Every structure is written in C-alpha cells, then in structure tokens.
Amino acid sequence: MYELSEEKMRSLNGGGPMKYIVYALLGAAFYRLWRSKRGRISLPKIITIEWGND
C-alpha cells in the first residue's frame, strides 16, 4: 500500500485549515453588514449598495 503525500491527503479530506479561516472571515463580514445601521458596499463601475436610517 502506498503512503499519500500531505497535499493529496488534504485534497481527499476537503482542504486544510485555511478553508475554515476563509469561512470565519466571510461570516464575520456578513454579520457586520447585517448588524450595521448605515453603510456602503462599492465595486467601482460594477455595483454600489448603500443603506441606512437617514
């Protein structure tokens, strides 16, 4: 039986710990957007979203 390299083991197991870090950062960003009263998201020339209680 052959031993798998660490890279192949990660691909079989669905990735390494970096996946969980990315999920945590995305979750924190969406939570902050959801809880904020005013804000703006902008990608120039593509999309701009503003919200708030004026």
N, C-alpha and C positions, 0 to 999 in steps of 0.2 A: 504494500500500500504506500502511496506517495504522500509526503507531507505537503500541505498547502502553504504558500507564502502568506505573509500578513496581509498583503494587498488583496489577494484572492479570498482570504477569509472574511475581510471586511465587505467585499462585494457580495459574498454569499449571505452575510448577516445583515445586509441592508445599510451599510455605511458605518462610519465611525462616530465618535462623539461630536464631530463638527455638525452633524445633522441636528442634534439636539440644541446646540448653541444657536443655529440659524432659526429653529422653531421658537426658541425663547425670545430672541430679538424681535422676530415678527409679531409674536404675541404681545410683547411689551409695547411695540409701536401701535398696534391696533387698539389695545386697551387705552393708551394715552389719547389717541384720536377719538375714541368713543366717549371718554370722560371729559374731554375739553369743551369749554363753552364757546370759545372762539378759536378760529384757526384758518390756515390756508395750506393747501397742497398744490404745488405747481411744478409742472414739467414744461418749460418754455416751448411755445409753439405747438404743444400737443394737448395738454389738459391743464385746467386751473379750476380748483374747487375751493370755495370759501364758505364758511358757516359761522354763525354767531348770533348772539342776542343783542341787537342794536338798540 
